[in-house]
Amino acid sequence: MRHVTFQLAPRNGELHPFDAVVRDDPELSRWAIHQVDPVAEEGLAILVEFDGPVEKLQRVVAEQSDVVSSSVTESDDGVFVYAHFEPDEWLRQLYEVTDEYEIFVDTPMYYTGGGALEITAIGELEDIRAASLALPDGVDLHLLSTGEYRPANESLYEQLTPRQQETLRAAVETGYYQEPRRVTYQDVADELGISAGTVGEHLRKIESTILTGVLPDAEAPTPAP
């Protein structure tokens, strides 16, 4: 069993009916696609994670004519949009490829800064190669890594939420934890396309999780009501 991680850049950067609208809005950021499933005979259901005002996302999703039903939910980890929509033929072919081949797509699928998706496919190499050749025209693939598939273990990093992992990676890569520190929350925020306040909130939660896990017999404090 192999894993292949690659970036997939679709036509016009659109992977669901409201993708283009969100992409061009400075208040909204796309983070990840958590799930895509067939619904009824022709529909698809998608669960997408965003960062931005809930009210604006509700309006954006509701205004799309292809969306049959939807809901927008906010949690400590982000804003999640569930939408049942009627895909065009191109999108249908794209999402049905994994059903035709014996491969598994590891979710979430993360958005990159350029709007592509970073995807890890798991299966036999021949099946993954065949699935990549069956993708519809208008898709660019860029291979990132491949190797033997091994299920993830429960490391401290894996105890972080996907958004926290993304923020920590950006903080380390921009030099936030170097000494002397010359990088601010705003520098990390610029890298991620979110607010400095959101970066600070994520990093405080990350540091609490990691430091509690490193210290022997430490227990996390009970959150204040």
C-alpha positions as CSV (number, residue, x, y, z in Angstrom):
1,M,0.0,0.0,0.0
2,R,1.4,3.4,-1.1
3,H,0.5,7.0,-0.4
4,V,0.9,9.7,-3.0
5,T,0.6,13.4,-2.0
6,F,0.1,15.9,-4.8
7,Q,-1.4,19.3,-5.5
8,L,-4.5,19.4,-7.7
9,A,-5.3,22.7,-9.4
10,P,-8.7,22.6,-11.1
11,R,-10.1,24.7,-13.9
12,N,-10.6,28.3,-12.7
13,G,-9.8,27.2,-9.1
14,E,-13.4,26.0,-8.7
15,L,-14.2,22.8,-6.7
16,H,-17.8,23.6,-5.6
17,P,-20.5,26.1,-6.6
18,F,-19.4,28.9,-4.2
19,D,-15.6,28.4,-4.6
20,A,-15.0,31.3,-7.0
21,V,-17.0,33.8,-4.9
22,V,-15.2,32.9,-1.7
23,R,-11.8,33.0,-3.5
24,D,-12.3,36.6,-4.6
25,D,-13.5,37.9,-1.2
26,P,-10.8,39.3,1.1
27,E,-12.8,38.5,4.2
28,L,-13.2,34.8,3.5
29,S,-10.4,32.1,3.4
30,R,-10.7,28.5,2.2
31,W,-9.0,26.0,4.5
32,A,-10.0,22.4,3.6
33,I,-12.5,20.1,2.1
34,H,-13.4,17.5,4.7
35,Q,-15.8,15.3,2.8
36,V,-17.5,14.7,-0.5
37,D,-20.2,12.2,-0.9
38,P,-22.9,11.4,-3.6
39,V,-26.5,12.3,-2.7
40,A,-29.6,10.9,-4.4
41,E,-29.1,10.2,-8.1
42,E,-27.3,13.3,-9.4
43,G,-26.2,15.4,-6.4
44,L,-23.1,15.7,-4.3
45,A,-22.7,16.7,-0.6
46,I,-19.6,18.6,0.4
47,L,-18.2,19.7,3.8
48,V,-15.8,22.7,3.5
49,E,-13.9,24.6,6.2
50,F,-13.5,28.3,6.0
51,D,-12.4,31.3,8.0
52,G,-14.5,34.4,7.9
53,P,-17.8,36.0,8.9
54,V,-20.6,33.4,9.3
55,E,-23.3,35.7,8.0
56,K,-21.4,36.4,4.8
57,L,-20.8,32.7,4.1
58,Q,-24.5,32.0,4.7
59,R,-25.3,34.6,2.0
60,V,-22.7,33.4,-0.4
61,V,-23.8,29.8,-0.2
62,A,-27.5,30.6,-0.4
63,E,-27.1,32.7,-3.5
64,Q,-25.7,29.8,-5.6
65,S,-28.3,28.4,-7.9
66,D,-26.8,25.0,-7.9
67,V,-27.0,24.6,-4.1
68,V,-30.1,22.5,-3.2
69,S,-29.7,22.8,0.6
70,S,-27.0,24.0,3.0
71,S,-26.0,24.9,6.5
72,V,-23.2,26.9,8.0
73,T,-21.9,26.1,11.5
74,E,-19.2,27.9,13.6
75,S,-17.0,26.2,16.1
76,D,-13.7,26.8,17.9
77,D,-12.0,25.1,15.0
78,G,-13.5,27.2,12.2
79,V,-16.6,27.8,10.1
80,F,-17.9,24.7,8.3
81,V,-20.3,24.8,5.3
82,Y,-22.3,21.7,4.4
83,A,-23.9,22.0,0.9
84,H,-25.9,19.6,-1.2
85,F,-25.5,20.7,-4.8
86,E,-26.0,19.6,-8.4
87,P,-22.6,19.4,-10.0
88,D,-22.0,20.0,-13.7
89,E,-20.5,17.1,-15.7
90,W,-16.9,18.2,-15.2
91,L,-17.2,18.3,-11.4
92,R,-19.1,15.0,-11.4
93,Q,-16.3,13.3,-13.3
94,L,-13.7,14.8,-11.0
95,Y,-15.3,13.5,-7.8
96,E,-16.3,10.1,-9.2
97,V,-12.8,9.1,-10.1
98,T,-12.0,7.7,-6.7
99,D,-15.2,5.5,-6.8
100,E,-14.0,3.9,-10.0
101,Y,-10.6,2.9,-8.7
102,E,-9.5,1.1,-5.6
103,I,-8.0,4.1,-3.9
104,F,-8.8,6.0,-0.7
105,V,-8.4,9.8,-0.4
106,D,-7.2,10.8,3.0
107,T,-9.2,13.8,4.3
108,P,-9.1,16.7,4.9
109,M,-7.9,18.0,1.5
110,Y,-6.1,21.3,2.3
111,Y,-6.2,24.4,0.2
112,T,-2.8,25.9,-0.7
113,G,-2.1,29.6,-1.0
114,G,-2.7,29.4,-4.8
115,G,-6.1,27.8,-4.5
116,A,-5.0,24.2,-5.4
117,L,-5.8,21.3,-3.1
118,E,-3.1,19.2,-1.4
119,I,-4.4,15.7,-1.5
120,T,-3.0,12.3,-0.3
121,A,-4.2,9.2,-2.2
122,I,-3.7,5.8,-0.6
123,G,-3.7,2.5,-2.5
124,E,-1.7,0.5,-4.9
125,L,0.6,2.6,-7.1
126,E,-1.0,1.2,-10.4
127,D,-4.5,2.2,-9.2
128,I,-3.4,5.7,-8.2
129,R,-1.6,6.2,-11.5
130,A,-4.7,5.0,-13.4
131,A,-7.0,7.3,-11.4
132,S,-4.7,10.3,-12.2
133,L,-5.0,9.5,-15.9
134,A,-8.8,9.3,-15.7
135,L,-9.2,12.9,-14.3
136,P,-11.1,15.2,-16.6
137,D,-9.4,17.7,-18.8
138,G,-8.6,21.0,-17.1
139,V,-6.8,19.5,-14.0
140,D,-3.1,20.1,-13.3
141,L,-1.3,17.7,-11.0
142,H,2.0,18.4,-9.2
143,L,3.6,15.5,-7.3
144,L,4.8,16.3,-3.8
145,S,5.8,13.0,-2.2
146,T,5.2,9.3,-2.3
147,G,6.1,6.3,-0.1
148,E,4.8,3.4,1.9
149,Y,1.6,4.1,3.7
150,R,1.7,3.9,7.5
151,P,-1.2,5.0,9.7
152,A,-0.5,8.0,11.8
153,N,0.3,7.6,15.5
154,E,-0.9,9.8,18.3
155,S,1.9,12.4,18.4
156,L,1.5,15.8,20.0
157,Y,1.3,17.3,16.5
158,E,-1.5,15.0,15.6
159,Q,-3.5,16.1,18.7
160,L,-3.8,19.6,17.1
161,T,-6.7,20.5,14.9
162,P,-6.0,20.9,11.1
163,R,-6.2,24.6,11.4
164,Q,-3.8,24.6,14.4
165,Q,-1.4,22.4,12.4
166,E,-1.5,24.8,9.5
167,T,-0.8,27.8,11.8
168,L,2.0,26.1,13.6
169,R,3.7,25.2,10.3
170,A,3.4,28.7,9.0
171,A,4.8,30.1,12.3
172,V,7.8,27.8,12.2
173,E,8.5,28.5,8.5
174,T,8.3,32.3,8.9
175,G,10.7,32.2,11.8
176,Y,8.3,33.1,14.6
177,Y,10.0,30.7,17.1
178,Q,13.6,31.8,16.2
179,E,15.7,33.7,18.8
180,P,15.9,36.6,18.8
181,R,12.3,36.8,17.6
182,R,11.8,39.2,14.7
183,V,8.5,37.8,13.4
184,T,5.1,38.9,14.7
185,Y,1.6,37.5,14.7
186,Q,0.9,39.8,11.7
187,D,3.8,38.2,9.7
188,V,2.3,34.8,10.2
189,A,-1.2,36.1,9.5
190,D,0.0,37.6,6.2
191,E,1.4,34.2,5.2
192,L,-2.0,32.5,6.0
193,G,-4.3,35.2,4.8
194,I,-6.1,35.5,8.2
195,S,-6.1,38.1,11.0
196,A,-3.3,38.5,13.6
197,G,-5.8,38.0,16.4
198,T,-6.8,34.6,14.9
199,V,-3.1,33.6,14.7
200,G,-2.5,34.6,18.3
201,E,-5.5,32.6,19.4
202,H,-4.4,29.5,17.5
203,L,-0.8,29.7,18.8
204,R,-1.9,30.0,22.4
205,K,-4.0,26.9,22.1
206,I,-1.2,25.1,20.3
207,E,1.3,26.0,23.0
208,S,-1.1,24.9,25.7
209,T,-1.6,21.5,24.1
210,I,2.1,20.9,23.4
211,L,3.4,22.1,26.7
212,T,0.8,20.1,28.7
213,G,1.7,17.0,26.7
214,V,5.5,17.5,27.3
215,L,5.3,18.1,31.0
216,P,5.0,14.7,32.9
217,D,1.7,14.1,34.7
218,A,0.4,17.6,33.7
219,E,-3.3,18.1,33.3
220,A,-4.9,20.8,31.1
221,P,-6.9,23.3,33.2
222,T,-10.6,23.3,32.9
223,P,-11.7,26.0,30.5
224,A,-13.4,29.0,32.1
225,P,-17.2,29.2,31.7
